[in-house]
Amino acid sequence: MTSKQLRVSPDKNGDRRVHKPWATRDSAHTETKQEAIETARQIAKNQWLEMLVQNLDGKIWFRNSYGNDPFPPEN
């Protein structure tokens, strides 16, 4: 876990929460996965964060980085 992440995770009710892993409050809370992804993408672009989207089972489904990535990537 890094301080430059933004996650889209399911909550207990089946809704989606957009949050930073270390934060005590959610950045956003939506009813659908698509709404959460769109909201998280906007936040991640504005704050140069890596966005991780989790499935209902908690596995990472999708990730994208909007930060200052080195090119070519370091191994």
C-alpha positions in Angstrom: 0.0 0.0 0.0 1.4 3.4 -1.0 0.2 6.8 -0.1 -0.5 7.5 -3.8 -3.5 5.1 -4.2 -7.2 5.6 -4.6 -9.4 2.6 -4.3 -12.9 1.6 -5.5 -14.1 -1.1 -3.2 -17.5 -2.7 -2.5 -19.1 -2.1 0.9 -21.3 -4.3 3.0 -24.5 -3.2 1.2 -23.2 -3.9 -2.3 -22.6 -0.2 -3.0 -19.2 1.2 -4.0 -16.9 3.4 -2.0 -14.1 5.5 -3.3 -11.4 6.0 -0.7 -7.7 6.3 0.0 -6.5 3.3 2.0 -5.2 5.3 4.9 -8.1 7.8 5.1 -10.8 7.6 7.8 -13.6 8.8 5.5 -14.6 7.9 2.0 -14.0 10.4 -0.8 -17.3 9.3 -2.5 -20.0 6.7 -2.1 -22.0 5.5 -5.1 -24.6 2.9 -5.9 -22.9 1.5 -9.1 -19.4 0.4 -10.0 -19.4 2.6 -13.1 -20.3 5.7 -11.2 -17.5 4.9 -8.7 -15.0 4.4 -11.4 -15.8 7.7 -13.1 -15.6 9.6 -9.8 -12.3 7.9 -8.8 -10.8 8.6 -12.3 -11.5 12.3 -11.9 -10.0 12.4 -8.4 -7.0 10.3 -9.4 -6.3 12.6 -12.4 -6.5 15.7 -10.3 -4.3 14.4 -7.5 -1.9 12.3 -9.6 -2.9 9.0 -7.9 -3.0 5.3 -8.9 -6.6 4.0 -9.1 -7.4 0.4 -8.1 -10.8 -1.1 -8.7 -11.7 -4.1 -6.7 -14.3 -6.9 -7.5 -16.8 -8.0 -4.9 -14.4 -10.7 -3.8 -11.7 -8.1 -3.1 -9.4 -9.0 -5.9 -8.0 -6.1 -8.1 -10.0 -6.0 -11.3 -8.4 -3.0 -12.9 -5.7 -0.5 -12.1 -4.4 2.7 -13.8 -1.9 5.3 -12.8 -2.4 9.0 -13.3 0.8 10.0 -11.6 4.3 10.9 -12.6 5.4 7.5 -13.9 8.9 6.9 -15.1 9.3 6.0 -18.7 10.5 3.4 -19.4 9.4 1.7 -16.3 12.0 0.7 -13.8 12.3 -3.1 -13.1 
